[in-house]
Amino acid sequence: MNSLIENQIKTISIEGLYLVYKDATNRIGTHYAGGYPDQNYLAKQEAIISAVQEELKIRKQKGEM
């Protein structure tokens, strides 16, 4: 994934991370519903979801949640 996106995710509040997560999952859902999904687009959205989940795990381990 783009390192800029990964670095930006580290600066987002927990509430913001939730919104990013919801946005990415909604984009995947609507992309599938539109038919003929672009696998590159889906992979990028899945990478964003993964990065958000990883950041939340890190914050939980640090006791920030």
TORPA-931257 format. One line per 3 residues: number of its first residue (from 0); for each residue x, y, z of N, C-alpha, C. Coordinates in nm, 3 decimals, always signed. Layout:
NUM) X:Y:Z:X:Y:Z:X:Y:Z; ...
***
This chain:
0) +0.084:-0.117:+0.000:+0.000:+0.000:+0.000:+0.088:+0.123:+0.000; +0.031:+0.230:-0.043:+0.100:+0.358:-0.049:+0.142:+0.400:+0.092; +0.271:+0.435:+0.108:+0.320:+0.472:+0.241:+0.254:+0.600:+0.291
3) +0.213:+0.689:+0.200:+0.143:+0.811:+0.242:+0.013:+0.775:+0.313; -0.061:+0.682:+0.257:-0.187:+0.639:+0.319:-0.159:+0.575:+0.454; -0.058:+0.490:+0.461:-0.025:+0.425:+0.587:+0.014:+0.526:+0.693
6) +0.090:+0.628:+0.656:+0.129:+0.731:+0.752:+0.011:+0.815:+0.795; -0.080:+0.844:+0.704:-0.198:+0.923:+0.738:-0.289:+0.847:+0.834; -0.300:+0.718:+0.816:-0.385:+0.636:+0.903:-0.338:+0.646:+1.047
9) -0.207:+0.658:+1.067:-0.152:+0.667:+1.202:-0.194:+0.795:+1.274; -0.234:+0.897:+1.199:-0.268:+1.026:+1.260:-0.418:+1.046:+1.279; -0.498:+0.954:+1.232:-0.644:+0.968:+1.238:-0.695:+0.923:+1.375
12) -0.795:+0.993:+1.426:-0.857:+0.955:+1.553:-0.925:+0.819:+1.538; -0.958:+0.760:+1.651:-1.026:+0.631:+1.650:-1.160:+0.642:+1.578; -1.231:+0.751:+1.603:-1.359:+0.773:+1.535:-1.337:+0.786:+1.384
15) -1.231:+0.855:+1.347:-1.199:+0.871:+1.205:-1.163:+0.738:+1.141; -1.091:+0.654:+1.215:-1.056:+0.523:+1.163:-1.182:+0.440:+1.137; -1.279:+0.452:+1.227:-1.405:+0.381:+1.207:-1.471:+0.428:+1.077
18) -1.471:+0.559:+1.054:-1.532:+0.612:+0.933:-1.459:+0.567:+0.807; -1.327:+0.563:+0.813:-1.248:+0.516:+0.698:-1.280:+0.369:+0.671; -1.288:+0.291:+0.778:-1.321:+0.149:+0.765:-1.459:+0.130:+0.700
21) -1.557:+0.204:+0.752:-1.693:+0.194:+0.697:-1.696:+0.237:+0.551; -1.625:+0.343:+0.518:-1.622:+0.392:+0.381:-1.564:+0.286:+0.287; -1.453:+0.225:+0.328:-1.389:+0.124:+0.243:-1.480:+0.003:+0.224
24) -1.545:-0.041:+0.332:-1.634:-0.157:+0.318:-1.755:-0.123:+0.231; -1.807:-0.003:+0.245:-1.919:+0.038:+0.160:-1.877:+0.048:+0.014; -1.757:+0.097:-0.011:-1.709:+0.107:-0.149:-1.697:-0.031:-0.213
27) -1.649:-0.128:-0.134:-1.638:-0.264:-0.186:-1.778:-0.317:-0.220; -1.872:-0.297:-0.128:-2.008:-0.346:-0.150:-2.073:-0.285:-0.272; -2.063:-0.154:-0.288:-2.127:-0.089:-0.403:-2.054:-0.123:-0.532
30) -1.924:-0.147:-0.523:-1.848:-0.182:-0.643:-1.892:-0.320:-0.694; -1.911:-0.413:-0.602:-1.961:-0.545:-0.641:-2.101:-0.536:-0.697; -2.184:-0.455:-0.635:-2.324:-0.442:-0.678:-2.334:-0.383:-0.819
33) -2.237:-0.303:-0.857:-2.238:-0.241:-0.989:-2.205:-0.339:-1.100; -2.153:-0.455:-1.065:-2.116:-0.556:-1.165:-1.976:-0.534:-1.218; -1.914:-0.638:-1.266:-1.780:-0.635:-1.323:-1.679:-0.561:-1.235
36) -1.658:-0.608:-1.113:-1.570:-0.536:-1.020:-1.425:-0.533:-1.068; -1.362:-0.420:-1.048:-1.220:-0.401:-1.080:-1.138:-0.456:-0.963; -1.064:-0.560:-0.988:-0.988:-0.626:-0.881:-0.882:-0.535:-0.820
39) -0.823:-0.447:-0.898:-0.724:-0.354:-0.843:-0.788:-0.257:-0.744; -0.905:-0.208:-0.778:-0.978:-0.118:-0.689:-1.015:-0.190:-0.560; -1.065:-0.311:-0.574:-1.102:-0.388:-0.455:-0.981:-0.418:-0.368
42) -0.868:-0.449:-0.429:-0.746:-0.476:-0.354:-0.702:-0.352:-0.275; -0.717:-0.234:-0.334:-0.679:-0.111:-0.265:-0.769:-0.087:-0.145; -0.899:-0.108:-0.162:-0.993:-0.089:-0.050:-0.967:-0.192:+0.060
45) -0.936:-0.315:+0.021:-0.904:-0.418:+0.119:-0.775:-0.386:+0.193; -0.679:-0.326:+0.125:-0.554:-0.285:+0.189:-0.579:-0.174:+0.291; -0.670:-0.083:+0.258:-0.705:+0.024:+0.352:-0.769:-0.036:+0.476
48) -0.860:-0.130:+0.457:-0.925:-0.197:+0.570:-0.820:-0.266:+0.657; -0.729:-0.336:+0.595:-0.624:-0.406:+0.667:-0.536:-0.309:+0.746; -0.501:-0.197:+0.685:-0.417:-0.097:+0.752:-0.490:-0.037:+0.872
51) -0.619:-0.012:+0.857:-0.698:+0.041:+0.969:-0.703:-0.061:+1.082; -0.727:-0.186:+1.049:-0.733:-0.290:+1.151:-0.600:-0.303:+1.223; -0.491:-0.296:+1.149:-0.358:-0.306:+1.209:-0.332:-0.188:+1.302
54) -0.370:-0.069:+1.260:-0.352:+0.049:+1.344:-0.434:+0.038:+1.472; -0.555:-0.013:+1.462:-0.637:-0.031:+1.582:-0.574:-0.133:+1.677; -0.515:-0.239:+1.624:-0.447:-0.338:+1.708:-0.330:-0.274:+1.781
57) -0.253:-0.193:+1.710:-0.138:-0.125:+1.769:-0.183:-0.033:+1.882; -0.287:+0.043:+1.857:-0.337:+0.137:+1.958:-0.392:+0.062:+2.079; -0.455:-0.051:+2.056:-0.507:-0.130:+2.167:-0.393:-0.182:+2.253
60) -0.285:-0.230:+2.189:-0.169:-0.280:+2.261:-0.102:-0.170:+2.342; -0.106:-0.047:+2.291:-0.047:+0.066:+2.361:-0.138:+0.120:+2.471; -0.261:+0.070:+2.475:-0.357:+0.114:+2.575:-0.425:+0.245:+2.539
63) -0.426:+0.280:+2.413:-0.487:+0.405:+2.369:-0.636:+0.390:+2.343; -0.686:+0.270:+2.358:-0.829:+0.246:+2.333:-0.896:+0.203:+2.461
***
